[in-house]
Amino acid sequence: MDKVKLKHFAKSSDNEKAYRWVTATRGSTIYFSQEKHENGAASLGQMAFRVLLQNLDMIDAESLRDVPWTIGLKLWKEISKNQLDSIRTWQTFVTAYRDEIVQDRIADLMSYRSSSKVFGGKEIALTPFLEVIQAPKFEWINLVTLASPVLLREQWMSISKLSNLGGLYVYGPVEMYTLDDTVVRAWFNAARDSGAFSALKILLLQSQDRLTLGTLEYFQAFPALRVVLLTGARLNTKGIEDIIQDTRWTWMNKSSLCLEIYQKWHSGSKVFHHDARLRDVYNLVHRKDLGADKCPQSPQLNIKGGIEPSSNLWKRQDQLWFELKPAAECTAKVVTQKRLAVRSEIDSKRLKMRSGAQRSMSDLFGELGGSQKR
């Protein structure tokens, strides 16, 4: 979302929290207005950087278009060093310099982790948060972790509108707000009818007590999906072989990919951040799926929201890891598709998814360019 749209978006009171979240920084610009140079006057480049850091909200991808990558990278390092980075600023740099970032593998630009949660334990409207991290042209991939999220059914369904969702991890239920098969059916309809979840590679649904193994039939409609984790009161190993027979699914005891992910998942520290776990297993699936050399990794935005459940939550239930084989590799006849088509037709009838700073940016960047040459 560009600068003008973002400011217009924030005028609605319903969107105010999302706007504050996407523009939040850990540092402050007060330091730059008070900064004194002990060794005499600052250079022209130093003064330009100082003004730019004081007016980061004026910088957008368009203003960076003609700025060399070497200068842009230096500006980003100054932003990070002074803790003035935000989701919006990161989005701006990724949009302007995506190819250079991927080629040079700049770590903190390739994988950015928000310093603040999307939301806490109160019920919220998720849609505004999804809107500010949309990337219709897939400049970056979103990896979203939701801990005990307090979301109504309509909010769960709205996740299907996040086109650049690469990984989703939901763990820890809140009473009456748990994911259920109805939501998954709505996701299936969105994937089939609107091309939703086109980039989703990994889906982890942990301690979701209203889900059943029947959801595996619906997840087959997600074109990029490779790995699913399911745990919950209704989910166990009984009858798995019969359920996944004649489908593209294999489960952990017959999938080397799932075994490798399982080992990686449990190899980290007990205090290892859950969103970091999601990032690591997503990257593992990506490398195994397409190969890092053939398909360079996209920049990633790692976000987390909700409230932390019990630390031993994942130890109380069976972890069912499933691998979805690509359709091109699967020779077995999938007998569930006709049944799904009929059922989704019935479901679709029931479900209703509901100017500027004192000095122009160009002048400041021009001064930076001049100072760089000197």
Contacts in CASP RR format, 6 or more apart in sequence:
PFRMAT RR
TARGET T0000
AUTHOR 0000-0000-0000
METHOD contacts of the structure
MODEL  1
MDKVKLKHFAKSSDNEKAYRWVTATRGSTIYFSQEKHENGAASLGQMAFR
VLLQNLDMIDAESLRDVPWTIGLKLWKEISKNQLDSIRTWQTFVTAYRDE
IVQDRIADLMSYRSSSKVFGGKEIALTPFLEVIQAPKFEWINLVTLASPV
LLREQWMSISKLSNLGGLYVYGPVEMYTLDDTVVRAWFNAARDSGAFSAL
KILLLQSQDRLTLGTLEYFQAFPALRVVLLTGARLNTKGIEDIIQDTRWT
WMNKSSLCLEIYQKWHSGSKVFHHDARLRDVYNLVHRKDLGADKCPQSPQ
LNIKGGIEPSSNLWKRQDQLWFELKPAAECTAKVVTQKRLAVRSEIDSKR
LKMRSGAQRSMSDLFGELGGSQKR
1 9 0 8 1.000
1 91 0 8 1.000
1 131 0 8 1.000
1 132 0 8 1.000
1 134 0 8 1.000
2 60 0 8 1.000
2 61 0 8 1.000
2 62 0 8 1.000
3 57 0 8 1.000
3 58 0 8 1.000
3 60 0 8 1.000
6 19 0 8 1.000
6 22 0 8 1.000
6 23 0 8 1.000
6 88 0 8 1.000
6 132 0 8 1.000
9 15 0 8 1.000
9 18 0 8 1.000
9 19 0 8 1.000
9 128 0 8 1.000
9 131 0 8 1.000
9 132 0 8 1.000
10 16 0 8 1.000
10 19 0 8 1.000
14 125 0 8 1.000
14 128 0 8 1.000
15 128 0 8 1.000
15 131 0 8 1.000
17 119 0 8 1.000
17 124 0 8 1.000
17 128 0 8 1.000
17 129 0 8 1.000
18 128 0 8 1.000
18 129 0 8 1.000
18 131 0 8 1.000
18 132 0 8 1.000
19 132 0 8 1.000
21 87 0 8 1.000
21 114 0 8 1.000
21 116 0 8 1.000
21 118 0 8 1.000
21 129 0 8 1.000
21 132 0 8 1.000
22 86 0 8 1.000
22 87 0 8 1.000
22 88 0 8 1.000
22 132 0 8 1.000
22 133 0 8 1.000
23 57 0 8 1.000
23 86 0 8 1.000
23 87 0 8 1.000
23 88 0 8 1.000
24 86 0 8 1.000
24 87 0 8 1.000
24 115 0 8 1.000
24 116 0 8 1.000
25 83 0 8 1.000
25 84 0 8 1.000
25 85 0 8 1.000
25 86 0 8 1.000
25 89 0 8 1.000
26 83 0 8 1.000
26 85 0 8 1.000
26 115 0 8 1.000
27 82 0 8 1.000
27 83 0 8 1.000
27 84 0 8 1.000
29 53 0 8 1.000
29 54 0 8 1.000
29 56 0 8 1.000
29 84 0 8 1.000
31 82 0 8 1.000
32 50 0 8 1.000
32 53 0 8 1.000
32 54 0 8 1.000
32 82 0 8 1.000
33 54 0 8 1.000
35 50 0 8 1.000
37 46 0 8 1.000
42 50 0 8 1.000
43 371 0 8 1.000
44 367 0 8 1.000
44 370 0 8 1.000
44 371 0 8 1.000
45 367 0 8 1.000
45 368 0 8 1.000
45 371 0 8 1.000
47 367 0 8 1.000
48 364 0 8 1.000
48 365 0 8 1.000
48 366 0 8 1.000
48 367 0 8 1.000
48 368 0 8 1.000
48 371 0 8 1.000
49 75 0 8 1.000
49 78 0 8 1.000
49 368 0 8 1.000
51 357 0 8 1.000
51 359 0 8 1.000
51 364 0 8 1.000
52 59 0 8 1.000
52 75 0 8 1.000
52 361 0 8 1.000
52 364 0 8 1.000
52 368 0 8 1.000
53 78 0 8 1.000
53 79 0 8 1.000
53 82 0 8 1.000
53 84 0 8 1.000
55 356 0 8 1.000
55 357 0 8 1.000
55 361 0 8 1.000
56 79 0 8 1.000
56 84 0 8 1.000
56 86 0 8 1.000
56 89 0 8 1.000
58 356 0 8 1.000
58 357 0 8 1.000
58 361 0 8 1.000
59 89 0 8 1.000
59 92 0 8 1.000
59 361 0 8 1.000
60 92 0 8 1.000
61 92 0 8 1.000
61 95 0 8 1.000
61 96 0 8 1.000
63 361 0 8 1.000
63 362 0 8 1.000
63 365 0 8 1.000
64 72 0 8 1.000
64 92 0 8 1.000
64 93 0 8 1.000
64 96 0 8 1.000
64 97 0 8 1.000
64 365 0 8 1.000
65 96 0 8 1.000
66 365 0 8 1.000
67 96 0 8 1.000
67 365 0 8 1.000
67 368 0 8 1.000
68 369 0 8 1.000
68 372 0 8 1.000
69 97 0 8 1.000
69 100 0 8 1.000
70 372 0 8 1.000
71 365 0 8 1.000
71 368 0 8 1.000
71 369 0 8 1.000
71 372 0 8 1.000
72 93 0 8 1.000
72 97 0 8 1.000
73 97 0 8 1.000
73 100 0 8 1.000
73 106 0 8 1.000
75 368 0 8 1.000
76 85 0 8 1.000
76 93 0 8 1.000
76 106 0 8 1.000
76 109 0 8 1.000
79 85 0 8 1.000
79 89 0 8 1.000
80 108 0 8 1.000
85 112 0 8 1.000
87 112 0 8 1.000
87 114 0 8 1.000
87 132 0 8 1.000
87 133 0 8 1.000
87 301 0 8 1.000
87 303 0 8 1.000
88 132 0 8 1.000
90 109 0 8 1.000
90 112 0 8 1.000
90 301 0 8 1.000
91 133 0 8 1.000
91 135 0 8 1.000
91 139 0 8 1.000
91 140 0 8 1.000
91 301 0 8 1.000
93 101 0 8 1.000
93 109 0 8 1.000
94 101 0 8 1.000
94 109 0 8 1.000
94 139 0 8 1.000
94 140 0 8 1.000
94 299 0 8 1.000
95 139 0 8 1.000
97 109 0 8 1.000
98 139 0 8 1.000
98 140 0 8 1.000
98 299 0 8 1.000
101 109 0 8 1.000
101 110 0 8 1.000
101 299 0 8 1.000
102 110 0 8 1.000
102 296 0 8 1.000
102 297 0 8 1.000
102 298 0 8 1.000
102 299 0 8 1.000
103 296 0 8 1.000
109 299 0 8 1.000
110 297 0 8 1.000
110 299 0 8 1.000
110 300 0 8 1.000
111 279 0 8 1.000
111 299 0 8 1.000
111 300 0 8 1.000
111 302 0 8 1.000
112 299 0 8 1.000
112 300 0 8 1.000
112 301 0 8 1.000
112 302 0 8 1.000
113 275 0 8 1.000
113 276 0 8 1.000
113 302 0 8 1.000
114 301 0 8 1.000
114 302 0 8 1.000
114 303 0 8 1.000
114 304 0 8 1.000
117 304 0 8 1.000
117 305 0 8 1.000
117 306 0 8 1.000
118 129 0 8 1.000
118 303 0 8 1.000
118 304 0 8 1.000
118 305 0 8 1.000
118 306 0 8 1.000
119 126 0 8 1.000
119 129 0 8 1.000
119 149 0 8 1.000
119 305 0 8 1.000
119 306 0 8 1.000
120 150 0 8 1.000
120 305 0 8 1.000
120 306 0 8 1.000
120 307 0 8 1.000
121 148 0 8 1.000
121 150 0 8 1.000
121 174 0 8 1.000
121 306 0 8 1.000
121 307 0 8 1.000
122 150 0 8 1.000
123 150 0 8 1.000
123 151 0 8 1.000
123 152 0 8 1.000
123 177 0 8 1.000
124 150 0 8 1.000
124 151 0 8 1.000
124 155 0 8 1.000
125 155 0 8 1.000
126 149 0 8 1.000
126 151 0 8 1.000
126 155 0 8 1.000
126 158 0 8 1.000
126 159 0 8 1.000
127 155 0 8 1.000
127 158 0 8 1.000
127 161 0 8 1.000
130 158 0 8 1.000
130 159 0 8 1.000
130 161 0 8 1.000
130 162 0 8 1.000
133 142 0 8 1.000
133 162 0 8 1.000
133 164 0 8 1.000
133 301 0 8 1.000
133 303 0 8 1.000
134 162 0 8 1.000
134 163 0 8 1.000
134 164 0 8 1.000
135 141 0 8 1.000
135 142 0 8 1.000
135 163 0 8 1.000
135 164 0 8 1.000
136 163 0 8 1.000
136 164 0 8 1.000
138 163 0 8 1.000
138 164 0 8 1.000
138 199 0 8 1.000
138 298 0 8 1.000
139 298 0 8 1.000
139 299 0 8 1.000
140 164 0 8 1.000
140 298 0 8 1.000
140 299 0 8 1.000
140 300 0 8 1.000
140 301 0 8 1.000
141 164 0 8 1.000
141 165 0 8 1.000
141 166 0 8 1.000
141 167 0 8 1.000
141 199 0 8 1.000
141 298 0 8 1.000
141 299 0 8 1.000
141 300 0 8 1.000
141 301 0 8 1.000
142 162 0 8 1.000
142 164 0 8 1.000
142 165 0 8 1.000
142 166 0 8 1.000
142 167 0 8 1.000
142 300 0 8 1.000
142 301 0 8 1.000
142 303 0 8 1.000
143 166 0 8 1.000
143 167 0 8 1.000
143 169 0 8 1.000
143 275 0 8 1.000
143 278 0 8 1.000
143 279 0 8 1.000
143 282 0 8 1.000
143 300 0 8 1.000
143 301 0 8 1.000
143 302 0 8 1.000
143 303 0 8 1.000
144 159 0 8 1.000
144 162 0 8 1.000
144 165 0 8 1.000
144 167 0 8 1.000
144 168 0 8 1.000
144 169 0 8 1.000
144 303 0 8 1.000
144 304 0 8 1.000
145 169 0 8 1.000
145 170 0 8 1.000
145 171 0 8 1.000
145 274 0 8 1.000
145 275 0 8 1.000
145 278 0 8 1.000
145 302 0 8 1.000
145 303 0 8 1.000
145 304 0 8 1.000
145 305 0 8 1.000
146 168 0 8 1.000
146 169 0 8 1.000
146 170 0 8 1.000
146 171 0 8 1.000
146 304 0 8 1.000
146 305 0 8 1.000
146 306 0 8 1.000
147 171 0 8 1.000
147 172 0 8 1.000
147 274 0 8 1.000
147 304 0 8 1.000
147 305 0 8 1.000
147 306 0 8 1.000
147 307 0 8 1.000
147 308 0 8 1.000
147 309 0 8 1.000
148 171 0 8 1.000
148 172 0 8 1.000
148 173 0 8 1.000
148 174 0 8 1.000
148 306 0 8 1.000
148 307 0 8 1.000
148 308 0 8 1.000
148 309 0 8 1.000
149 170 0 8 1.000
149 174 0 8 1.000
149 177 0 8 1.000
149 305 0 8 1.000
149 306 0 8 1.000
150 174 0 8 1.000
150 177 0 8 1.000
150 306 0 8 1.000
151 177 0 8 1.000
152 177 0 8 1.000
153 180 0 8 1.000
153 182 0 8 1.000
153 183 0 8 1.000
154 353 0 8 1.000
154 354 0 8 1.000
156 179 0 8 1.000
156 183 0 8 1.000
157 183 0 8 1.000
157 186 0 8 1.000
157 187 0 8 1.000
157 190 0 8 1.000
157 351 0 8 1.000
157 353 0 8 1.000
157 354 0 8 1.000
158 353 0 8 1.000
159 165 0 8 1.000
159 168 0 8 1.000
159 187 0 8 1.000
160 186 0 8 1.000
160 187 0 8 1.000
160 190 0 8 1.000
160 191 0 8 1.000
160 194 0 8 1.000
160 196 0 8 1.000
160 197 0 8 1.000
160 353 0 8 1.000
161 190 0 8 1.000
161 196 0 8 1.000
163 196 0 8 1.000
163 198 0 8 1.000
163 199 0 8 1.000
164 199 0 8 1.000
165 197 0 8 1.000
165 199 0 8 1.000
165 200 0 8 1.000
166 199 0 8 1.000
166 200 0 8 1.000
166 201 0 8 1.000
166 202 0 8 1.000
166 224 0 8 1.000
166 282 0 8 1.000
167 200 0 8 1.000
167 201 0 8 1.000
167 202 0 8 1.000
167 203 0 8 1.000
167 278 0 8 1.000
167 282 0 8 1.000
168 200 0 8 1.000
168 202 0 8 1.000
168 203 0 8 1.000
168 204 0 8 1.000
169 204 0 8 1.000
169 206 0 8 1.000
169 274 0 8 1.000
169 275 0 8 1.000
169 277 0 8 1.000
169 278 0 8 1.000
170 179 0 8 1.000
170 204 0 8 1.000
170 205 0 8 1.000
170 206 0 8 1.000
170 208 0 8 1.000
171 204 0 8 1.000
171 205 0 8 1.000
171 206 0 8 1.000
171 207 0 8 1.000
171 274 0 8 1.000
171 309 0 8 1.000
171 313 0 8 1.000
171 314 0 8 1.000
172 206 0 8 1.000
172 207 0 8 1.000
172 208 0 8 1.000
172 309 0 8 1.000
172 313 0 8 1.000
173 179 0 8 1.000
173 207 0 8 1.000
173 208 0 8 1.000
173 209 0 8 1.000
178 208 0 8 1.000
178 209 0 8 1.000
178 210 0 8 1.000
179 205 0 8 1.000
179 208 0 8 1.000
179 210 0 8 1.000
179 211 0 8 1.000
180 208 0 8 1.000
180 210 0 8 1.000
180 211 0 8 1.000
181 210 0 8 1.000
181 211 0 8 1.000
181 212 0 8 1.000
181 214 0 8 1.000
181 215 0 8 1.000
182 351 0 8 1.000
184 211 0 8 1.000
184 215 0 8 1.000
184 218 0 8 1.000
184 219 0 8 1.000
185 218 0 8 1.000
185 343 0 8 1.000
185 344 0 8 1.000
185 347 0 8 1.000
185 351 0 8 1.000
186 347 0 8 1.000
186 351 0 8 1.000
186 353 0 8 1.000
187 196 0 8 1.000
187 197 0 8 1.000
187 218 0 8 1.000
188 218 0 8 1.000
188 219 0 8 1.000
188 221 0 8 1.000
188 340 0 8 1.000
188 344 0 8 1.000
189 344 0 8 1.000
189 347 0 8 1.000
189 348 0 8 1.000
189 351 0 8 1.000
189 353 0 8 1.000
190 196 0 8 1.000
190 197 0 8 1.000
190 353 0 8 1.000
191 197 0 8 1.000
191 221 0 8 1.000
191 222 0 8 1.000
191 223 0 8 1.000
192 221 0 8 1.000
192 344 0 8 1.000
193 348 0 8 1.000
195 223 0 8 1.000
197 222 0 8 1.000
197 223 0 8 1.000
197 224 0 8 1.000
197 225 0 8 1.000
198 223 0 8 1.000
198 224 0 8 1.000
199 224 0 8 1.000
200 222 0 8 1.000
200 224 0 8 1.000
200 225 0 8 1.000
201 224 0 8 1.000
201 225 0 8 1.000
201 226 0 8 1.000
201 227 0 8 1.000
201 282 0 8 1.000
201 285 0 8 1.000
201 286 0 8 1.000
201 289 0 8 1.000
202 225 0 8 1.000
202 226 0 8 1.000
202 227 0 8 1.000
202 228 0 8 1.000
202 278 0 8 1.000
202 281 0 8 1.000
202 282 0 8 1.000
202 285 0 8 1.000
203 219 0 8 1.000
203 222 0 8 1.000
203 225 0 8 1.000
203 227 0 8 1.000
203 228 0 8 1.000
203 229 0 8 1.000
204 228 0 8 1.000
204 229 0 8 1.000
204 278 0 8 1.000
204 281 0 8 1.000
205 211 0 8 1.000
205 228 0 8 1.000
205 229 0 8 1.000
205 230 0 8 1.000
205 231 0 8 1.000
206 229 0 8 1.000
206 231 0 8 1.000
206 232 0 8 1.000
206 313 0 8 1.000
206 314 0 8 1.000
206 319 0 8 1.000
207 231 0 8 1.000
207 232 0 8 1.000
207 309 0 8 1.000
207 313 0 8 1.000
207 314 0 8 1.000
207 316 0 8 1.000
207 317 0 8 1.000
208 230 0 8 1.000
208 231 0 8 1.000
208 232 0 8 1.000
209 232 0 8 1.000
209 233 0 8 1.000
209 234 0 8 1.000
210 234 0 8 1.000
211 230 0 8 1.000
211 232 0 8 1.000
211 234 0 8 1.000
211 235 0 8 1.000
212 234 0 8 1.000
212 235 0 8 1.000
213 230 0 8 1.000
213 234 0 8 1.000
213 235 0 8 1.000
213 240 0 8 1.000
213 243 0 8 1.000
213 320 0 8 1.000
214 243 0 8 1.000
215 230 0 8 1.000
216 228 0 8 1.000
216 243 0 8 1.000
216 244 0 8 1.000
216 247 0 8 1.000
216 249 0 8 1.000
216 322 0 8 1.000
217 247 0 8 1.000
217 336 0 8 1.000
217 339 0 8 1.000
217 340 0 8 1.000
218 340 0 8 1.000
219 225 0 8 1.000
219 228 0 8 1.000
219 324 0 8 1.000
220 247 0 8 1.000
220 248 0 8 1.000
220 249 0 8 1.000
220 324 0 8 1.000
220 334 0 8 1.000
220 336 0 8 1.000
220 337 0 8 1.000
220 340 0 8 1.000
221 340 0 8 1.000
222 324 0 8 1.000
225 324 0 8 1.000
226 257 0 8 1.000
226 285 0 8 1.000
226 289 0 8 1.000
226 323 0 8 1.000
226 324 0 8 1.000
226 326 0 8 1.000
227 257 0 8 1.000
227 258 0 8 1.000
227 261 0 8 1.000
227 281 0 8 1.000
227 285 0 8 1.000
227 321 0 8 1.000
227 322 0 8 1.000
227 323 0 8 1.000
227 324 0 8 1.000
228 321 0 8 1.000
228 322 0 8 1.000
228 324 0 8 1.000
229 319 0 8 1.000
229 320 0 8 1.000
229 321 0 8 1.000
229 322 0 8 1.000
230 320 0 8 1.000
230 322 0 8 1.000
231 314 0 8 1.000
231 317 0 8 1.000
231 318 0 8 1.000
231 319 0 8 1.000
231 320 0 8 1.000
232 317 0 8 1.000
233 317 0 8 1.000
235 317 0 8 1.000
235 318 0 8 1.000
235 320 0 8 1.000
236 318 0 8 1.000
236 320 0 8 1.000
237 318 0 8 1.000
237 320 0 8 1.000
240 251 0 8 1.000
240 320 0 8 1.000
244 250 0 8 1.000
244 251 0 8 1.000
244 322 0 8 1.000
246 332 0 8 1.000
246 333 0 8 1.000
246 334 0 8 1.000
246 335 0 8 1.000
246 336 0 8 1.000
247 332 0 8 1.000
247 334 0 8 1.000
247 336 0 8 1.000
248 324 0 8 1.000
248 325 0 8 1.000
248 326 0 8 1.000
248 327 0 8 1.000
248 330 0 8 1.000
248 332 0 8 1.000
248 334 0 8 1.000
249 322 0 8 1.000
249 323 0 8 1.000
249 324 0 8 1.000
249 325 0 8 1.000
250 258 0 8 1.000
250 322 0 8 1.000
250 323 0 8 1.000
250 325 0 8 1.000
251 258 0 8 1.000
251 320 0 8 1.000
251 321 0 8 1.000
251 322 0 8 1.000
251 323 0 8 1.000
252 258 0 8 1.000
252 259 0 8 1.000
252 262 0 8 1.000
252 319 0 8 1.000
252 320 0 8 1.000
252 321 0 8 1.000
252 322 0 8 1.000
255 321 0 8 1.000
255 322 0 8 1.000
255 323 0 8 1.000
257 285 0 8 1.000
257 288 0 8 1.000
257 323 0 8 1.000
258 321 0 8 1.000
258 322 0 8 1.000
258 323 0 8 1.000
260 284 0 8 1.000
260 288 0 8 1.000
261 281 0 8 1.000
261 284 0 8 1.000
261 285 0 8 1.000
261 321 0 8 1.000
262 319 0 8 1.000
262 321 0 8 1.000
264 280 0 8 1.000
264 281 0 8 1.000
264 284 0 8 1.000
265 277 0 8 1.000
265 281 0 8 1.000
268 277 0 8 1.000
270 311 0 8 1.000
273 304 0 8 1.000
274 304 0 8 1.000
275 302 0 8 1.000
275 303 0 8 1.000
275 304 0 8 1.000
276 302 0 8 1.000
278 302 0 8 1.000
279 300 0 8 1.000
279 302 0 8 1.000
282 300 0 8 1.000
283 297 0 8 1.000
286 292 0 8 1.000
286 295 0 8 1.000
286 297 0 8 1.000
END
